Amino acid sequence: MSIYGVSMRLVLDTNVIVAAFRSRNGASNLLLRAVDRGVLTPLCSTALFLEYEAVLSREEIRAATGHSLEDVAGVMSALAAVSEGVDISFRTRPMLSDVADEMVLEAALNGQAEAIVTHNVRDFRPALTLGVTIATPGEIVRRLNT
C-alpha cells in the first residue's frame, strides 16, 4: 500500500508475469497475490496485455509451468478484471534496446505508474532519464512489507 492508502500503480513486464506462473513461492507470484488483494494496481495497454497472453500461451511456457490454455485464459480474465487500462497517447520509441520493452515503458509513462517491475532492470536503464522508477519484484515486495 502506498503512504496514501491507495494501491501502488505498477506496470509489470512480461517476464514478471511468466515468473509468477513458474513459481508459486517467488516475488513475482507474491506481486500477483498483492494485486488480487487490491494492494497493487497493474497498469496495462492493450498491446502489453496481448503480449502477456501470447507469451503465456506458448507451448514451451505452458510445458514449463504446467498450465493449460484454459488456465491461461482464466488468469488473463482475472488480470483484465483488476488491471487499469492505459491508452497510449504518446510514444517514446526508440529508447530501449528491446523493441518489446518499449510498450512497457509507454504504458508506464502514459499511465503515470509508480514503477516498472521487471527482472531485466538493466534493459530499462535509459528510462531513468525520463524519471521512471525501475524495480525488481523483490524490491516491490520489500516495499510492501515495510
C-alpha positions as CSV (number, residue, x, y, z in Angstrom):
1,M,0.0,0.0,0.0
2,S,1.3,3.4,-0.7
3,I,1.6,6.0,2.0
4,Y,-1.7,7.5,1.0
5,G,-3.7,4.2,1.5
6,V,-4.1,3.9,-2.3
7,S,-2.8,0.8,-4.1
8,M,0.6,1.2,-5.8
9,R,0.2,1.6,-9.6
10,L,2.8,-0.5,-11.5
11,V,3.5,-1.8,-14.9
12,L,4.6,-5.5,-14.9
13,D,7.0,-6.6,-17.5
14,T,6.0,-9.8,-19.3
15,N,8.9,-11.6,-17.6
16,V,7.3,-10.9,-14.2
17,I,4.0,-12.5,-15.3
18,V,5.9,-15.5,-16.6
19,A,7.9,-15.9,-13.5
20,A,4.7,-15.7,-11.4
21,F,3.4,-18.7,-13.4
22,R,6.7,-20.6,-13.0
23,S,7.0,-20.4,-9.2
24,R,4.3,-20.0,-6.5
25,N,6.9,-19.1,-4.0
26,G,8.8,-16.3,-5.8
27,A,8.4,-12.5,-5.5
28,S,6.6,-12.3,-8.9
29,N,3.9,-14.6,-7.6
30,L,3.6,-12.6,-4.4
31,L,3.1,-9.5,-6.5
32,L,0.1,-11.1,-8.3
33,R,-1.3,-12.1,-4.9
34,A,-1.0,-8.4,-3.8
35,V,-2.8,-7.5,-7.0
36,D,-5.6,-9.9,-6.0
37,R,-5.8,-8.2,-2.5
38,G,-6.0,-4.8,-4.1
39,V,-2.6,-3.7,-2.7
40,L,-1.2,-3.2,-6.2
41,T,-2.9,-2.0,-9.4
42,P,-1.4,-3.3,-12.6
43,L,-1.5,-0.8,-15.5
44,C,-1.7,-2.3,-18.9
45,S,-2.1,-1.2,-22.5
46,T,-3.9,-3.4,-25.0
47,A,-0.6,-4.3,-26.7
48,L,1.1,-5.3,-23.4
49,F,-1.9,-7.4,-22.4
50,L,-1.9,-9.2,-25.7
51,E,1.8,-9.9,-25.2
52,Y,1.2,-11.4,-21.8
53,E,-1.4,-13.7,-23.3
54,A,0.7,-14.6,-26.3
55,V,3.8,-15.5,-24.2
56,L,1.8,-17.4,-21.6
57,S,0.1,-19.4,-24.3
58,R,3.3,-20.6,-25.9
59,E,3.7,-24.3,-25.8
60,E,7.2,-24.2,-24.2
61,I,6.0,-21.8,-21.5
62,R,2.9,-23.9,-20.7
63,A,5.1,-27.0,-20.6
64,A,7.4,-25.3,-18.1
65,T,4.5,-24.0,-15.9
66,G,2.1,-26.9,-16.2
67,H,-0.7,-24.6,-17.3
68,S,-3.3,-25.4,-20.0
69,L,-4.6,-22.8,-22.4
70,E,-7.8,-22.8,-20.3
71,D,-5.7,-21.9,-17.2
72,V,-4.0,-19.1,-19.2
73,A,-7.4,-17.8,-20.3
74,G,-8.7,-17.8,-16.7
75,V,-5.7,-15.9,-15.4
76,M,-5.9,-13.4,-18.2
77,S,-9.6,-12.8,-17.4
78,A,-8.8,-12.3,-13.8
79,L,-5.9,-10.0,-14.7
80,A,-8.1,-8.0,-17.0
81,A,-10.7,-7.5,-14.3
82,V,-8.2,-5.9,-11.9
83,S,-5.9,-4.0,-14.3
84,E,-6.3,-0.4,-15.2
85,G,-6.3,0.1,-18.9
86,V,-3.8,2.6,-20.3
87,D,-4.4,4.4,-23.6
88,I,-1.1,5.3,-25.4
89,S,-1.3,8.9,-26.4
90,F,2.4,9.5,-26.7
91,R,5.3,7.2,-27.6
92,T,9.0,7.2,-26.6
93,R,10.4,5.0,-29.3
94,P,13.2,4.3,-29.9
95,M,14.6,4.5,-26.4
96,L,15.3,0.9,-25.3
97,S,17.4,-1.8,-26.9
98,D,14.5,-4.3,-26.9
99,V,11.5,-3.2,-29.0
100,A,9.2,-5.3,-26.9
101,D,10.2,-3.3,-23.8
102,E,9.0,-0.1,-25.4
103,M,5.4,-1.0,-24.9
104,V,6.1,-1.5,-21.2
105,L,7.7,1.9,-20.9
106,E,4.9,3.6,-22.8
107,A,2.3,2.0,-20.6
108,A,4.2,3.3,-17.5
109,L,4.6,6.8,-18.8
110,N,1.1,7.2,-20.2
111,G,-0.5,5.5,-17.1
112,Q,1.7,7.5,-14.6
113,A,2.9,4.3,-13.0
114,E,4.9,4.5,-9.8
115,A,7.3,1.9,-11.3
116,I,8.0,-0.6,-14.0
117,V,8.6,-4.0,-12.4
118,T,11.0,-6.3,-14.3
119,H,13.7,-8.9,-13.9
120,N,15.7,-7.0,-16.6
121,V,16.4,-3.7,-14.8
122,R,19.4,-3.1,-17.0
123,D,17.3,-3.1,-20.1
124,F,15.2,-0.3,-18.8
125,R,18.0,2.0,-17.5
126,P,17.6,4.5,-20.3
127,A,14.1,5.2,-19.0
128,L,15.6,6.6,-15.8
129,T,16.3,9.8,-17.7
130,L,12.5,10.2,-18.0
131,G,12.0,9.9,-14.3
132,V,10.6,6.3,-14.4
133,T,11.4,4.1,-11.4
134,I,12.6,0.6,-12.4
135,A,12.3,-2.1,-9.7
136,T,12.6,-5.9,-9.4
137,P,9.7,-7.9,-8.0
138,G,11.7,-8.5,-4.8
139,E,12.2,-4.7,-4.3
140,I,8.5,-4.1,-4.6
141,V,7.7,-7.0,-2.2
142,R,10.2,-5.5,0.3
143,R,8.5,-2.1,0.0
144,L,5.1,-3.6,0.7
145,N,6.5,-5.3,3.8
146,T,7.9,-2.1,5.3
